[in-house]
Amino acid sequence: MQKERFPIRLILPYLIYYAGQALFNSYRNLYLKSIGLSTGKIGVLASVGIITALLFQPVLGIASDRAKMRSHVLIMIFLMGGLTALGFYVSEAYWVLLLANAVFYIFFQPIVALLDGFTLEMLETRKSRYSFGTIRTFGSVGYAVSMLVVGYFIGTKYRSMFWIYSLFMASSALSMAGLRSGRTDRAPREKRRGGELGIVKELLRRKTFLLVISMQVILMLAMTFYSQFYTLYFTEFAGGELVGLLVFVMAMSEVPFWPFADRFYKAFGVRKALALGMFLEGVRFIVMALTRNAWVAIGMNLISGFCLILVYGTVILYTDHTVPPEIRATGQSIYSIASTVFCAVIGGAVFGYVAEWAGIPKTFAAIAVILMAVGILMFLFARALDREPGIQKDAGKAG
C-alpha cells in the first residue's frame, strides 16, 4: 500500500491566508486610531462591515454547496478580498472608509467557514489519515510568524498593511489552484423532502445544534472585543513595540493543541469541552483586565490556544459530524452567520461605546465574568449533548 503523502496542498491555503488575516486583525484598528477615529466610530465601522457580510454569506455558502468545484468559489473570494482591501487607500474620510470596509467584509467574513468546510470534505474524500486539527495548526503558524516577521517590518507604518494583505490573498488563491473538491467527488446524495432548504430548517429545529452554535457566538463576542480593542489598551501601558509579540504568543499557543482537536472532541465530549474552554477563557480575560504588566498580559495568551481549540474546534467537528454532507458548507456558514449577527450588533458598535464610557479594562472584566458563568452553566445543565444520538459514535471517528 502506498504511503499517504503529507498534505502540503491543503496546508498552504491555511498558512498563507492566516498570515494575511493576522495583519488585518492586529493593525486595522491601530491604523484607524492613527488617523483620528474614536473607539466608538471604529466599532461602528466594524459593525457595518459585518452586517453587510451577513447579507451575502448565505449566498456564498449555498454557492459553495452547489458548485461543481468548491475550490473555484474560494479562489474567487480570495481574489476579491485582496482587491477590495485596496479600497482603504481611496480616502481617509469616515464615510468612504465605511463603504470600503463594507465591501471588503463581503469577501473577508466567509473565508474561514468555507475553507474549513472545504478542507473537511477533502480529508473525507481522500480518506486521509491526517486530521483537520493537523491541517489547521498551520494556520496558527502562519498567523504567528506573520505577526513576528511582517509585523516587525510594518512597525508603526500601519497604512502599508492593506497592500501586503492583498498580496497574501492573491497567494492564497494561487495555492488553491488545482485542488479538486465538489459534487463529482461525493457519493450519491440522499433525497429528502423539502430539498436542501428542508434540511436546513430541520437542523435549526434541533436544540442541541443551536446550543452548540450559541457557545461559538458568545466566544466570538469576547474575541471580537479582544481583537478590536485590547491592542489599543495594551499600547497605552506597553507601547506599540510589543503588539507583534502579544499576537505572536497568542497564535503560537494554538500550535501544540490543534493536532489534538479531534482527540479532545472524543475525550471530553461536546458539553465538557465547551464548558471548560469558556471557563478558562474567562479566567484569561479577568487577569488581562486587571494587569498593566506587559509580560503578564503576553503570558496569559499562552492558554488562549487551548481554550480556542476546546470551543471553536469542537463546534467545527460537531457541525461536520452532525450536518448532512449536502449542506455542510451551509451548516458551517450557519454558525459563522450566528456569530456575525451578535458580533456586529454587540461586539462592534455596542462594545465600542461601552468601552469608551466604562473603559476597556472594566468592559474586559465584565466579559470575563460572563464567560466563566456560561462555562459553569454549560457544564451543569447541558447534559442533553451527552445523550444526543450519533455524537459519541461520530466523535470516535474523529480520531
FENJO-V348817 format. One record per run of one state. SS is the DSSP state (H for helix, E for strand, - for the rest). FROM is the first residue (numbers start at 1). TO is the last residue. Records with the same first field share a line. If there is no record, write none. Layout:
BEGIN
SS->FROM-TO  FROM-TO
END
This chain:
BEGIN
-->1-7  35-38  67-69  90-93  109-110  127-131  155-157  177-182  186-194  205-206  239-239  259-260  291-293  323-324  359-359  382-383  388-390  399-399
H->8-34  39-66  70-89  94-108  111-126  132-154  158-176  183-185  195-204  207-238  240-258  261-290  294-322  325-358  360-381  384-387  391-398
END
